[in-house]
Amino acid sequence: MDIADSKPFSSAKVEVKKRSRQKVAWPAYELAFLDHDFLLHKSLRSVRLQLELLKPELSQQKLKIESTIVVFGSARVVDPEVTKQQLKQMQQKLKQNPRSTSAKSEEKLLKNQLEKGKYYQESQRFSQIVSEKCQKNRRRHFVIVTGGGPGIMEAANRGAQDVKAKSIGLNIVLPHEQSPNPYISPELCFQFHYFAIRKMHFLIRARALVCFPGGYGTLDELFETLTLLQTKKIKPIPLLLFGKKYWSKLIDFNFLVSEGMIDAKDLKFFRFVETAEQAWKIIAEFYNLPKK
């Protein structure tokens, strides 16, 4: 027998199998790593933080995921084909009841949503391009990562699935029920309790960030990344904002410069893009990759 192969202690897995056939008489006698009440004790928060960091990390190592591209954006921007059907039904209701103020309001909302649907399509297309070009061997580069929810996130995961590539979803436990979208690779679909650890996983392997129009969540993720770039806590990476009209109206970056709150050079941390092809071209040039 090879001495190097011999192990003096049995593994935890063996102990778990033994325990499944035994009944523990007292809670105090339970093995610590099988005691749920103990693991959920407030004093063990640091342990739970470490577990949330390690579980997705080990899964990604196993699948040889070398690098990622993160896609942020609103959960409320849906597939335009779905919106078209909803708008058609609402317009039928308006024909039957032209004076309905609620129907008119809903119609206006759906028309706005339909206009925003172009971002869903660009997110899906961008993911298709990146995933098809960068997942051609067992070592996976530029794997698409999203927050795992609907809308822009769904579109990005969907684009990867379209070309039979892997993609990651980092879902979060929220007060209102949230389920992961169906396009995430099942073995890379993770759920988090702690926002801080989830944010770390967004950036651990990130080689580019792409932000589509969104609300508080998207802004939170965008400004955290800008802060890390500004303070040089992370190395320079492409940070692309889809939809110049949207972002310029939402955030007056030049005002921050004129007020002396940021330097003019800080505007170079991001670039505006309008199409998936334009976004990929910038990333490819940054890393000296083939653009076609």
TASUL-V833667 format. One record per pair of residues at least 12 apart in sequence whose C-alpha atoms are under 7 Angstrom apart, sorted by sequence separation. I is the first residue (numbers start at 0). J is the second residue. If there is no record, write none. Layout:
i=I j=J
i=I j=J
This chain:
i=129 j=141
i=130 j=142
i=89 j=102
i=168 j=183
i=167 j=183
i=89 j=106
i=126 j=143
i=166 j=183
i=167 j=184
i=166 j=184
i=172 j=190
i=165 j=184
i=168 j=187
i=169 j=188
i=170 j=189
i=171 j=190
i=172 j=191
i=86 j=106
i=167 j=187
i=168 j=188
i=169 j=189
i=170 j=190
i=171 j=191
i=172 j=192
i=147 j=168
i=166 j=187
i=167 j=188
i=168 j=189
i=169 j=190
i=170 j=191
i=171 j=192
i=144 j=166
i=145 j=167
i=146 j=168
i=147 j=169
i=148 j=170
i=160 j=182
i=86 j=109
i=142 j=165
i=143 j=166
i=144 j=167
i=145 j=168
i=146 j=169
i=147 j=170
i=142 j=166
i=143 j=167
i=144 j=168
i=145 j=169
i=146 j=170
i=157 j=182
i=156 j=182
i=82 j=109
i=153 j=180
i=156 j=183
i=169 j=197
i=243 j=271
i=122 j=151
i=126 j=155
i=130 j=159
i=153 j=182
i=207 j=236
i=208 j=237
i=209 j=238
i=210 j=239
i=211 j=240
i=212 j=241
i=240 j=269
i=242 j=271
i=243 j=272
i=83 j=113
i=134 j=164
i=148 j=178
i=206 j=236
i=207 j=237
i=208 j=238
i=209 j=239
i=210 j=240
i=211 j=241
i=238 j=268
i=239 j=269
i=240 j=270
i=241 j=271
i=242 j=272
i=82 j=113
i=119 j=150
i=123 j=154
i=127 j=158
i=131 j=162
i=148 j=179
i=149 j=180
i=207 j=238
i=208 j=239
i=209 j=240
i=210 j=241
i=238 j=269
i=239 j=270
i=240 j=271
i=241 j=272
i=242 j=273
i=119 j=151
i=122 j=154
i=123 j=155
i=126 j=158
i=127 j=159
i=147 j=179
i=148 j=180
i=237 j=269
i=238 j=270
i=239 j=271
i=240 j=272
i=241 j=273
i=122 j=155
i=126 j=159
i=147 j=180
i=212 j=245
i=239 j=272
i=79 j=113
i=123 j=157
i=124 j=158
i=127 j=161
i=130 j=164
i=119 j=154
i=123 j=158
i=127 j=162
i=76 j=112
i=229 j=265
i=79 j=116
i=78 j=116
i=76 j=115
i=77 j=116
i=76 j=116
i=78 j=119
i=77 j=119
i=76 j=119
i=237 j=282
i=65 j=138
i=67 j=140
i=68 j=141
i=77 j=150
i=64 j=138
i=65 j=139
i=66 j=140
i=67 j=141
i=68 j=142
i=69 j=143
i=70 j=144
i=71 j=145
i=74 j=148
i=76 j=150
i=63 j=138
i=64 j=139
i=65 j=140
i=66 j=141
i=67 j=142
i=68 j=143
i=69 j=144
i=70 j=145
i=74 j=149
i=75 j=150
i=76 j=151
i=63 j=139
i=64 j=140
i=66 j=142
i=67 j=143
i=68 j=144
i=69 j=145
i=74 j=150
i=67 j=144
i=73 j=150
i=74 j=151
i=73 j=151
i=74 j=152
i=72 j=151
i=72 j=152
i=71 j=152
i=70 j=152
i=118 j=211
i=69 j=201
i=55 j=189
i=69 j=205
i=67 j=204
i=68 j=205
i=66 j=204
i=67 j=205
i=68 j=206
i=69 j=207
i=70 j=208
i=71 j=209
i=72 j=210
i=65 j=204
i=66 j=205
i=67 j=206
i=68 j=207
i=69 j=208
i=70 j=209
i=71 j=210
i=72 j=211
i=73 j=212
i=51 j=191
i=66 j=206
i=68 j=208
i=69 j=209
i=70 j=210
i=71 j=211
i=72 j=212
i=73 j=213
i=72 j=213
i=73 j=214
i=52 j=196
i=73 j=217
i=51 j=196
i=72 j=217
i=71 j=217
i=125 j=275
i=124 j=275
i=125 j=276
i=121 j=274
i=121 j=275
